[in-house]
Amino acid sequence: MISDYPDKYFDPTDRAYWDGRYESGQTGWDIGSVSFPIKEYADQISDKDIKILIPGCGNAHEAEYLLQSGFSNITVLDISETLVKTLKKKFNGNEGIKIHAQDFFEHEGKYDLILEQTFFCALEPGLREAYAGKMSSLLSENGKLAGVLFDMHFENEGPPFGGSRDEYEIIFLKHFEIITLESCYNSVAKRSGNEVFINLKLKK
């Protein structure tokens, strides 16, 4: 699989880097619609008032689908100010969504559900322990982290940075109970066989 991010140098906290990617249209990670596994997961949720966070939201296809499905308390954040300006225009007047230009690790709040879609893979592997810890701190008592991770290692230097189920278990079991960590059966064609779906519940 060819890397969606061909750059040799990468700093996940560099706003200018991500601004440049959006300004130039180099967004190979964007599948153009809501991720099918996340769509199916969201379709099973009956409480439309739960607080949902989508970090590293990109073009926010998941947020758009959630709003169309009646969810009313969504927060999205991305480090790219260029992107956030676009999103604020796109969702202008919609009171069901809050949009922030912010580093995920600086965000504060409590959420019932956090959705993961191509954010984890954009972070250097050395930040994964911090990612899991930060996710746990942002979840409410019965909160869940759900979404999609790559189940493969990439030939090219990341991002994206891949991994395996065994690696993910080690990282997440410190903070979460694993409800689901399984291969996706409904990935988009170009990622078929290369994704796992996670559904993790905050440990008490």
C-alpha positions as CSV (number, residue, x, y, z in Angstrom):
1,M,0.0,0.0,0.0
2,I,1.4,3.4,-1.0
3,S,1.7,6.0,1.7
4,D,-0.9,8.7,1.7
5,Y,1.7,11.1,3.2
6,P,4.9,10.9,1.1
7,D,6.8,13.5,3.0
8,K,10.2,12.5,4.5
9,Y,10.0,15.1,7.2
10,F,7.1,15.2,9.5
11,D,6.2,17.0,12.7
12,P,2.6,16.2,13.9
13,T,2.5,19.4,15.9
14,D,3.5,21.6,13.0
15,R,0.4,23.7,12.0
16,A,2.2,25.0,8.9
17,Y,2.7,21.4,7.7
18,W,-0.9,20.6,7.9
19,D,-2.0,23.9,6.5
20,G,0.2,23.3,3.5
21,R,-1.4,19.9,2.9
22,Y,-4.9,21.3,2.9
23,E,-4.0,24.3,0.8
24,S,-2.4,22.2,-1.8
25,G,-5.0,19.5,-1.7
26,Q,-2.6,16.8,-0.7
27,T,-5.1,14.9,1.4
28,G,-4.7,11.3,0.3
29,W,-6.0,10.0,3.7
30,D,-9.4,11.5,2.9
31,I,-11.8,8.8,1.5
32,G,-14.4,11.4,0.6
33,S,-17.2,10.2,2.8
34,V,-17.9,8.9,6.3
35,S,-15.9,5.8,7.1
36,F,-18.2,2.8,6.7
37,P,-17.3,1.1,10.0
38,I,-17.9,4.3,11.9
39,K,-21.2,4.9,10.0
40,E,-22.4,1.4,11.0
41,Y,-21.3,1.9,14.6
42,A,-23.1,5.3,14.8
43,D,-26.3,3.8,13.3
44,Q,-26.5,1.6,16.4
45,I,-26.5,4.5,18.9
46,S,-30.0,5.5,20.0
47,D,-29.1,8.4,22.3
48,K,-28.5,11.4,19.9
49,D,-27.6,13.7,22.7
50,I,-24.4,12.1,23.8
51,K,-21.3,14.3,23.7
52,I,-19.0,13.2,20.9
53,L,-15.4,14.3,20.1
54,I,-13.7,13.8,16.8
55,P,-10.0,14.8,17.1
56,G,-7.9,15.3,13.9
57,C,-11.2,15.6,12.2
58,G,-10.0,16.5,8.7
59,N,-12.8,17.3,6.4
60,A,-15.2,16.1,9.0
61,H,-17.2,13.6,6.9
62,E,-18.0,11.7,10.1
63,A,-19.3,14.8,11.9
64,E,-21.5,15.7,8.8
65,Y,-23.0,12.2,8.9
66,L,-23.7,12.4,12.6
67,L,-25.5,15.7,12.2
68,Q,-27.6,14.4,9.4
69,S,-28.4,11.4,11.6
70,G,-29.7,13.6,14.4
71,F,-26.8,13.8,16.8
72,S,-26.7,17.2,18.4
73,N,-23.6,17.6,20.6
74,I,-20.5,17.1,18.4
75,T,-17.1,18.7,18.9
76,V,-14.4,18.5,16.2
77,L,-10.8,19.7,16.4
78,D,-7.9,19.9,14.0
79,I,-4.5,21.5,14.3
80,S,-4.8,23.1,10.8
81,E,-6.3,26.6,11.0
82,T,-6.7,26.6,7.2
83,L,-9.0,23.6,7.5
84,V,-10.9,24.9,10.5
85,K,-11.8,28.1,8.6
86,T,-13.2,25.9,5.9
87,L,-15.2,23.8,8.3
88,K,-16.6,26.9,10.1
89,K,-18.0,28.1,6.8
90,K,-19.3,24.6,5.9
91,F,-21.2,24.2,9.2
92,N,-22.1,27.8,9.7
93,G,-25.3,28.2,11.7
94,N,-25.4,24.6,12.8
95,E,-25.7,24.6,16.6
96,G,-25.0,20.9,16.9
97,I,-21.3,21.2,16.2
98,K,-18.4,23.0,17.9
99,I,-15.2,23.5,15.8
100,H,-11.8,24.1,17.3
101,A,-8.3,24.8,15.8
102,Q,-6.3,23.1,18.5
103,D,-3.6,20.6,19.3
104,F,-5.4,17.5,20.6
105,F,-3.0,17.2,23.5
106,E,-4.1,20.6,24.7
107,H,-7.8,20.0,24.5
108,E,-9.9,19.7,27.7
109,G,-13.4,18.4,28.2
110,K,-15.4,15.3,28.9
111,Y,-17.1,13.2,26.3
112,D,-19.3,10.1,26.1
113,L,-17.7,9.0,22.8
114,I,-14.6,9.8,20.9
115,L,-14.3,8.7,17.3
116,E,-11.0,7.8,15.7
117,Q,-10.5,8.1,12.0
118,T,-7.0,8.6,10.5
119,F,-5.8,10.6,13.5
120,F,-3.9,7.9,15.4
121,C,-1.9,7.0,12.3
122,A,-0.9,10.6,11.8
123,L,1.0,10.6,15.1
124,E,4.5,9.3,15.5
125,P,4.5,6.0,17.3
126,G,6.4,7.6,20.2
127,L,3.2,9.6,20.9
128,R,0.9,6.6,21.2
129,E,1.2,6.1,24.9
130,A,0.4,9.8,25.4
131,Y,-2.5,9.5,22.9
132,A,-4.1,6.6,24.9
133,G,-3.6,8.5,28.2
134,K,-5.1,11.7,26.8
135,M,-8.0,9.9,25.3
136,S,-8.8,8.3,28.7
137,S,-8.7,11.7,30.4
138,L,-11.2,13.1,27.9
139,L,-13.8,10.4,28.4
140,S,-16.7,10.5,30.9
141,E,-17.1,7.6,33.4
142,N,-18.7,5.2,30.9
143,G,-17.1,6.8,27.9
144,K,-15.9,4.9,24.8
145,L,-13.2,5.3,22.2
146,A,-14.3,3.8,18.8
147,G,-13.1,3.9,15.3
148,V,-10.6,2.5,12.8
149,L,-6.9,1.9,12.9
150,F,-4.5,0.5,10.2
151,D,-3.7,-3.2,10.6
152,M,-0.4,-3.1,8.6
153,H,3.0,-1.6,8.5
154,F,3.9,0.8,5.7
155,E,7.0,0.5,3.5
156,N,7.5,4.2,3.3
157,E,8.4,6.4,6.2
158,G,5.2,7.8,7.8
159,P,2.8,9.3,8.2
160,P,0.7,7.3,8.1
161,F,2.3,5.1,10.7
162,G,0.8,1.6,10.8
163,G,0.7,-1.1,13.5
164,S,-0.8,-4.4,14.5
165,R,-3.5,-5.6,16.8
166,D,-0.9,-7.0,19.3
167,E,0.7,-3.6,19.5
168,Y,-2.6,-1.8,20.0
169,E,-3.6,-4.1,22.8
170,I,-0.4,-3.3,24.7
171,I,-1.0,0.4,24.3
172,F,-4.7,0.5,25.1
173,L,-5.0,-2.0,27.9
174,K,-3.4,0.4,30.3
175,H,-6.5,2.6,30.2
176,F,-9.3,0.7,28.5
177,E,-11.3,-2.5,28.4
178,I,-11.3,-3.9,24.9
179,I,-14.8,-4.6,23.7
180,T,-13.8,-4.9,20.1
181,L,-10.5,-5.1,18.3
182,E,-11.2,-6.9,15.1
183,S,-10.6,-6.8,11.3
184,C,-13.0,-4.5,9.5
185,Y,-15.3,-6.3,7.1
186,N,-16.7,-3.1,5.6
187,S,-13.6,-0.9,4.8
188,V,-13.5,1.1,1.6
189,A,-12.0,-1.0,-1.2
190,K,-8.5,0.5,-1.2
191,R,-8.2,-0.3,2.5
192,S,-9.8,-3.7,2.5
193,G,-8.0,-6.1,4.7
194,N,-5.8,-3.4,6.2
195,E,-8.0,-2.0,9.0
196,V,-9.2,-3.0,12.4
197,F,-12.2,-1.6,14.2
198,I,-11.8,-0.6,17.9
199,N,-14.4,-0.2,20.5
200,L,-12.8,0.6,23.9
201,K,-14.4,1.3,27.2
202,L,-12.7,3.4,29.8
203,K,-11.5,1.4,32.7
204,K,-13.0,2.2,36.1
